[in-house]
Amino acid sequence: MTDQAVDTGGARLSAPSADGDQFLGRARELKELCADIERAGLDTLAGRKPPRARVLLIAGRPGSGRTTLAEELVRQVAHRYPDGVLRARLAEPDGTPVPVERAARALLAALRVPAPAGAAEDDLCAALRAALADRRKLLLLDDAAGAEQVDALLPEAPDCLVVAVAKGPLTGISDVRPCTLGGLDTKSAVELLTRYTGSVRITVDPRSAESLVEACQGHPATLVLAGGWLAARPKASVADLAKRMHTYPPDGAEETDAGALARIFRLVHEELPPAAARILRLLSLAPAGPVDDHTASALAGCSVEAARATLDDFVALGLLRPAGSPLAEYDVPGWLHPLLRSLAEAQERPGELQLARARMLERTVRLLHSCRTITETDSDRSREKIQGLPRPLRFADPRAAADWLRVRKPVLLASARLAVADGELDTLARRLLSQLVRALAAHVGTQAAAVDLYGVHGLVLDVAERRGLPRERAAALLNLGDLDARTGRTQDALARYRAALDAGREANDPYATGRAMESVGGAHLELGDYERAADWFGRALADRLARGERAEAARLYGRIATAHTYAGRYGEALRNWRAACAAHRKGGDVAALARALSETARVQEYAGHPQESLRTCQEAERWARRADDVRLQAALQLRLADTLERLGDPTAARLHRATAGRLLGEEAPERPSQQARGPEPDADACEIRSASNED
């Protein structure tokens, strides 16, 4: 059985400790929840098999201990679910709902089920339900913003259990009885205070402790702040704080049911040193997820060391929680975000908030630049750049940079989304997106990072359209089109390529225009519209020839020939392959010439000219030897063997086949399957095309 933490992009989640000693109270609620698991549902009572997993709901306002209770329930019943536990958070710490698509993708990733980049929400949810269909999994969906989120992620597996945590009832999901949380019982609340103050101050004045619990309404987050305040003031008595809580002047925000929490928070904030209070307020600008010392340093404009010390003080006061990361990160509780945001808006000028946000983004850009540059240690220029960076922005080695990128990736993606949504810092947002793409490519690779890159390119497109930047719009559309094409959404890719062509023409960008035309041709080729594919490749070819790009023109001759080959127009295909051969010969590209001759021989064989195919294949083999391309030599030897066998020379065919086996270090195959005429390659030859695989 495994515990799997799911990062939904809104906040990093970690598996809880198995130690249940920190859990306080809620015995009645736990008993009710465990009994609810065994309770027969409406479908069972009606004699039907339940169509979906049972859902338990724990409802309560932020800071009420609802997640702690859910974690304790999961700890106690996890042994009943041998396939393990999945956790996901469905809202950002500031309350913004996490898109279902992102949550479903993260759950699939935790299950190690591949999900293509850019897949639709419905497809991802269907894949998730299929992955959980035959499993006994326990899902903890924390901080659900609405019933729609939970409903979309529910497994269609009666043997699974879903524990949902929300602020209120999930109307629309059948057969769910919420376990609504109020305050802790007095005994448990006093014990929670004792963990911060020690037993002496509670023992000498138990009535004041009970009065403080009453003033805090038994609310766990409020009690934690009260305990932190007392722990920071060893000479203050519990009675002092209880009196202040009862007499502290209220404000408008405290008319709500969160009044006690807002009151103790104001008290804690007002007694902080001015610099620390400002850092605390500015944490409301941090992207969703863990906060690190670099983020706090950039927001406040102070040193990293000072920021780290201040964040540690906040942990002691109960304002932050240590995230348990080796990178010294801190979690901002969800209940704290609205309080911080309200304070920042009231006490900071808009210009100061914007400047703090800009400093944070600039620091993130520089860290990403350093993260990417450390991979280029073989370059003297890169080493100089690294040495020119301030010490807090340097990484010890590429592995340290990769670890930082892996751990901070959810926060970096959230930073990118917030920067784009802000709309006032688009220049910084563009730099951030550019550095993020490069860092992911350097450490993860474009294929492995395709899912994240799809979202980043979408953000680039948003900024480009908002700012009227046709060149960047063309680049984003081309990248998105490539990812769509790679995942089989060819029609979507075609639409993006056409839009990229219009944007490239608007920007007068010859690279984007030529690339878009070729990509449109590639999409038509994939869709089986060979005539249009050849036409678009021809347009791209004319564009390359007009700019004198001979190497690219030679490659495009091959793409046109490929389209004609698939259409069965072998004469046109041969003319274009010969043009490609001539261009490669003139350009001195020996390897490309060998591949083009190989394809020419293939088409000659399709066209019914085996003798010409034999001669061309022999010429291609000579060029392949000059290019030292062993794989191509072996493929050509196999093709020669096929052709000789068709011409009635099996002895020579066996010799060529044996040569191919030696080249590849394998045993020669006994006898190839008969090659059918047409554009498909034979079974034994390696499929070698001069056309690029990238559109």
N, C-alpha and C positions, 0 to 999 in steps of 0.2 A: 504494500500500500504506500502511496506517495502523496505528499502535500505539494501542490503546484500553485505557485503565485502567479497571477496574471497581471501584466502591465497593460492597461487599456489606453495608455497614452495620457490619461488625466492625472494619475497618481501612481506611484510605485507601491505595490503591495508585497508584503513579505509573509512567509509562513510564520504563524505564531509559535511561541514556545510551548512545548508540551507540558511545561510546569503550570499546574493550575493553582498554585498557592497564592498567586496575586489576585485571584478572583474573590470578590466580596459580595455577600448578600445574594439577592435574586433567587433564593431557593424555591420560592413558590412559582415564580415564572419558569424556572428550569423544569420543575416537575410538570407544569402544564404543557410545556413544549414537548417534553419527552412522551407524555401521554397522547398528545395530538398526533405524533408519528404513528402510534398504534391504532388510533381511532379509525374506524371504517369510514371511508369517504362516501359521498352521495352515489357515485357510480357503483361501488360495492354493494351498498344497500339496495340499489335497484337491480342487482344481479348482473351488472355489466363489468367488464374488465376496465380498470382505469386507463384512459388513453394517454395520460401524461404523468409526469412525476408529481408527487405530492409537494405542495408549497407551504412552508411555514413562514409566517411574517412576524418580524419584531419591529414594532413601530415606536418611535419616540423622537423628541427633538434632538438636534445635535448636542453632544456633550452629556447625554443622559446615560451613557454606558451601553447603548444598543449594540454597537459593534463588539464590545467586550463580552456581552452576554452571548451574542451569536458565536463568537470564537469558542467560548466555554462549552456551548451546546455541541459545536462541531467536534471539540476535543473528546467529549463524553460519548458521542455516538459514532465516531469515525470508524471504529472497528467493525461496524455492521456493513461497511461499504468497501469491499476489498479492492476495488479499482481506484481508490484514493479520493483526494479532495481537490477541487478546483476553486479558486478564489478570483473574483473580479470586482472592481469598484466601478459603479455606473454613474458616478458624478465626480466632477472636479472638486477639489477642496473648497472652491468658492461657490459651489452649488450648480455650476453649469453641467447639464446632462452630457454624458459621454455618448456619442453616436452609437447606435446599435451595431453598425457595420464594424466599428473599431473594437467594440467589446467582443463580438463574435469572432473576429479575426484573432484577437489575443487569446481567446479560449481555444481556438483551433491550434494556435501555435503551441500552447501549453500541452495539448494532446499530441503534438508532433504530426498534425494533419496539414499537408500543404494547402495553401489558399492562394490563388493567383492574384497578382497585383491588380487593383482596380475592379475586382469582382463586386457585383451588386450585393446589397444587403440581404435580399431574399435568398440569393445563391449561398451566401456565407452561412445564414441561419439554417438552411436546408442541410448544408454540409455538416454543421455542428450537430444537428439532430441525428443525422446518419452516423456520425462518429460515436454518439452516446447511446445508440439504439440498443446495443447488446451489452451494456456495461452497468455496473452498480456503482455509480459515482455520487458523491456528495458535493453540491455546488453551493458556495456562499456568494451571493450577489449583494455586495455592500452598497449602501447609500443609493438605492434605486430612486430615481427622480419621478417615475411614473409606472403605471401598470403596463404600458406599451413596451417598455424596455424589457421587463421581466417576461412578459408573454412571448416576445420574439425569441428569447433564449431558452425557453422551457424545453427540456428533453422530452421526446415522445417515448419515454421509457418508464413504466410504472415502478421499476426497481431503483430508480434514482430518487434522490431527495434534494429539494432546493430550499435553502434557508435565505430568505430575502430580508434586507434591512432597509427601512424607509422611514420617512418623516410621518406619514399617515397611511391610511388604508389604500390598498391596491384595487380600486374598484374596476371590475371587468374581468378579474381572474376568479374563476369559480372555486368554491369549496375552500376558501382561505379564511381562517379566523385569526385576526391580529392579536398578538401579545403586546399590549400597550404598556410602555414603561412610564412610571412616575419617578419620584425621588427614592433614594435608598432608605431603608429602615434606619431608625436612630442608632442602633447598635453598630451596624455596618458603616454608617456615615462617620461615627466617632472613631471607629478603627481606621478608616481612611485618613482622617486628620492626624491620628496618632503616628502614622507612618512618616509624616513630615515633621511633626513637632516633638516627637518622643513622648513617652508615657507620663513623664513627671508633670508637665503643664496640664495635661488632661486629668490626671488623677487628683491633683490638688484642687481642681475646680470643675467637677463634672457637670454642674448645672450650667456654667458658662459654655462648656463644650456643646451641651444640648441646645442652648440658646443660639449658638453659632450655626449649628446644623439646621435649626428652624429658619434662621435668617437666610441660609443658603438653599432652603427648600429641599434639602437632601439631594440636590443636583450634583452628580459626580464631578463635572468640570468645574463648577463653582467651588466645591470643596477642595479640589486640587489647587486652585489658585489661592484659596484661603490658607491651606496648609503651606504652600510655597511662601506666601507672605510672612507667615509666622516663623517658618524655618530661617528666613533671611534676617529675622529680628529676634534673636534669642532672649532679649530682655522684655519683649512685649508679651503681655498675658493674653490668654484666649478671651478673657472678658473685655479687654480693650478692643479687639477686633469685632467681637459680637456687638458691642455698643456702637461702634462705627458703622457696622453693616445696618443696624436698625435706624440710625440717625443720619446716615449719609444722604445728602440732598439728591433726589432723583432728577433725571432729565426725561425728555420725551421718549427716548428709546426704551426706558425702563417701565413704561406702562404695559408692555407686553409680558407674556409668560416667561420671557428670558430676562426679566428685570434684575433678579439677584445676580445672574452671571454678568450682566452689563455693569452692575454696581461694583462688584469686586474687581472687575477688569479695570474700570476707571480708577479705582483706588490704587491698584498695582501700577498702572501706567503713570499716574501723577507723581508717584514717589520714586520713579526711575530717574537716574541722572539724565540730563537733557540729550546727550549724545546717544545714550542707549534707547531712550524713548523714541528718538527720531528713527533709529535703525528699526525698531519694532514696527513703527507706523509704515515705513517704506517696504517692509516685507509683504505688504498687500499687493505690491507691484510684481512680486516674483512669480514666475510661471508655475502652473500647477505641479505639485510634486515636491520632492525633498528640496530643501534650501541648503546650500553649502556656503562656506566662508567666502568664496569668490563672489557669489551673488550678493551677499550682504555687504561686502567691501565695495563692490561697484555701485550699489544703490546709495550707500551713504557717503561714498568718496573718502573712505578711511583705509587704513592698511588691512591686509588680510589677517594679520595677527590680532589686531584690535577687534576685528569683526568676529573672529573665532572665539575670543574670550567673552565677548558680549553674548554670543549665541549660547555658550556654555552657561552663562548666568541665567539666560532665559529658560534653559532646561531645568535649572535648580528651582526657578520660580513656578514651574508647571506650565509655562507658556508654550514651550516646544517639547518635542519628544526626540530622543536620539534615534536615528533611523537604523542604527546597527550596521552601517556601511563602513568599509575600510577607508572611504574617501571623506570621512568626517562630515556626514550629512545630518540634517535635522528635518523632522516632519513638522509641518504647521498643522495643528488640528483643524478640522473642518469648522468647528464652532467659532474659531478665532478669526477666520477670514472676514466675515461681515463686520465684526467689531473693528478690525484693523482698517478696513476700507472706509468705514464711516469716520474714523479718527483722521485718516490721511486726507480725506476730502475736506474735513472741517479745519484742520490745522496747518496744511501745507498749501502753498500757492500752486495753481495749475502749472505754471512754468517750472517750478522746482520738481514737481512730479514728473513732468516730461523730461527734464534734464536727468533725473535719477534713472528713468527708464532707458534713456539713450546711453548712459554710462554702463548700465547692465548689459545692453545689447552689444555695445562696443567691446566690453570685456569678453563676452561670449564669442564674438567674431575672432578676437585675438587668440583665445584658447583653441578654437577650431583650427585656426591657421597654424598654430604651434603643433596641434595634434596631427595635422596632415604633413607638415614640414619634417617632423621627426622621422618619417618613413623614407626621406630622401637623403639619408646620411652619406651616400656615396658622392654627393654633389658638394663641392666646396662652397658654392653660393648658398646652398641650403644650410650648411653648417654655420656660415656667417650670420644668416638670418636668425638661427636658433640662439647663437651667442649674443645677438643684439637684443633679445627679448628680456624683459625683467625676470628675475629668478622665479617669482611665483607663477609665471606663465609658462615655464619650461617643463617638459617631461623628461624623466631620467632616460628612457629608452622607448622604442616603438611599442613594446609590450605594455608599458605603463600607460601610454597614450591610448592603446586599443582598449585596455580595461576601463579607462576613464570614459571613453566614447560609449562603451557597452552599458556601463552603469548609468551614465547621464543621458543616454539617448532619448528616453521619454521626456525628460525635462527640456532637452534641446528642441525636440519636435514641438513641444508645447510653446517654447519661446518663439519659434518660427510662426506658429499659428497666431499667437498674441501680437507679434510684431506686424503681421499682415493685417490683422483685424483692427489695429490701432489706426492705421491710415495716415498718421502724421509723421512717421519715421520710415518712409518707404525706401530711402537710400540705404539706411542701415539694414532694413529688412532684406533688401536685395543682396547686400554683402553677406548677411548671415546665411541666406539660402544658398548662395554660391559656395561658401566655405563648408557648409554642412554637406552638400552634394560631394564635394571633393574629399572631405574626410571619410565619408561612408564608402566612397569608391576606393580610397587608399587602404582602408583597414578591413572592410567587409567584402568589397567587390560589388560591381553593379548588378550581377545576377542575384547574389544573396540578399542584397539590399533593395531589390526591386519594389517590394511593398512600401517601404519607407520613401523611396525615391518617387514613387507615383504620387504620394501626397505632397512631397516637396515641389515637384514640377507643377502640380495643381496650384500651389500657393504662388509660384513664380508667374503662372498665367494670370492669376487674380491681380497681382501687382501690375503686370504689364498692361492688362486691359484698363485698369483704373488710371494709370499714368499715361496711357497712349504711347506705349513703347513697342512698335511693331516688330523690331528685331528680336527682342526678348520674347514677345508673344510667339513668334515663329519658332524660336528654339524650344520653348516649353511645349508647344503643340507637336513638334517633331518628336521630342522625348516621350511625351504621353502616347503618341501614335505608335512608337516603337514598342512600348510596354503593352499596349492593347494588342498589337499584332503578335507579340510573343506569347500572349495568353489566349490566342484564338479568336479575339474579337476583331476580326478583319474589317467588318463594315464600320465599326467605330473608328478603327485606325484610319480607314480611307477618308472618313469625314474630317478627322484631325489633320491629315496630310493636305487635303484640299484647303482647309483653313490656313494651314502653315504656308502654303504656296501664295495665298492672297496676302498674308502678312509679310512674307519675304519680298514680294513685289512692291508692297507699300513702303518697305524699308530700303528698297533698292539694294538688297543683300544678295549678291550672286550665289554665295555658298548655300544660304537657306533656300533660295529658289531652285537651284539645281538639285539639292538634296530632296526637296519636297516633290519635285517632278519624278525623280527616280523612285521615291517611296510610294507615290501614287501608282506607278507602274508595277512595283512589287506587290502592292495590295491587289491590283487587278489580276496579276499572275496567280496569286494565292487563291483568288476567287474563281479561277478558271476562265477568265475573260482574256484570252491570249492576244486577241487583236488589239484591244485597248492597251494591254500591257506593253506590246511592241510599240504602239504609237507613243505612249508616254516615255518609254525608254528612248525613243528616237528624239523626242523633244529635249530630253536631258542631254542626249549626245550632241545635238546641235549647239546647245548652250555651252557644253564643255569645249567643243571644237572652236567656238567663237572666242573663247578665252585662252585658247592654246594649251589646254590641259590634256596633253596627249595620253598620259597614263590612265587618267580617269576615262578618257574616251575609249581606250582599248578595252577597259573593263565593261563599259556600256555596250560595246559591240557584242561582247559575250552574253550580256543580259538579253539583248534583242534576239540573238541567235537562240537562246534558251526558250524564249516565248514562241518563236517560230517552230522550234522542234516539238514542243508540246502540242502545237496546233497541227502538226503533220506537214508543215511547209518546209520540206527539207532543203529545197533549192535556196530559199531565202536564208535559212539557217546557215547553210554552207558559205554563202557569200559573206555573211556577217562574221562567221568564225575565221574566214580567211583574212578579213579586214582586221580582226583582233590580232591574228598572228603577225600580220605585217606591222601593226603598231607596236606590239611587244618586241619584235625583232629590231625595229628601228630604235626603240627606247632602251634596248639592251637588257630587258628583264627576262633572263633565261628561264627561271622557274615558271613565270606566267606564260611564256611561250610554250613550254612543255605541256602545261595544263590545257592551253587553247588547242594545241595540236591533238591532244588526247580527246577532247570533246569533238573536234573535227572528224577524227576517225570514228567516233561513236555514231555521229550523224550519217557519215558515209555508209556505215553498215546498216543503219535504219533505212537509208535510201536504196539499199540493194546493190551496193558497189563494194563487195568484199575485198577485191584486189586493191582498189584505191585505199580502202580502210587499212589493209595490211601495210601498205607502204607508208601511209601517214602515221600509223601506230609505231612503226620501226623508227621513223624520224623523231617522233615524240619521245621514244625511249632513249635515243641518243642525247637529246636535249635534257632529259631528266637526269641522266648520268652526269652531264656537265653541271647541272644545278645541285647535284648530290642529294636529290629528293628520293630517299629509299622507298617510302610509301608509294609514291607515284610510279617508280620503276616496277614495283611488285604488281600494282594494278594494271600497268601496261603489259607486263608479261602474261598476266591472266587473260587480258583481252586478246593478245596475240594468239594464246592457246585456243581460245574460243573460235577465233576467225580461222585459224589453220585447221581446226577440227571440222568446221563447216566446209572448208575447201578440200577435205579428204586427206589430210596429212596428220593422222593421230599421233605418229611417232614424234614429230616436231612439237605437236601440242603438249605432249607429256614432258618434253624437255623444258619448254617455257614454264609449264606449271611447276616443275621441280625448282626452276630458278626462282620463281616467285616465292616458293616455300622457304628457300634458303635465305632470301632477302628479308623475309619477315621472321625468320627464326622458328618457323612452324613446319609441320609435316605437310607435304603437298596434298591437296584434296584428291580423292579418288577419281571423281568425274563430275564436272559441273552440270547443273541442270540446264536443259536446253533454253537458250535465250529467245524469248518471244520478240517478234518484230514490233517496233513502236518506240515511243520515246522513253520507256522505262529502262533503267540499267539492268545488266544481267546480274544473276544472283551471286556470282563469284567475284566480279570486279568490284573494287572499291569505288563508291560514287564520288567522283571528282568533278567539280564544276569550277569554271573560272569566275562565275558570277559571285558577287559578295553575298553573304548571308544576311548582311545588315542593310535594311532599307532606309 
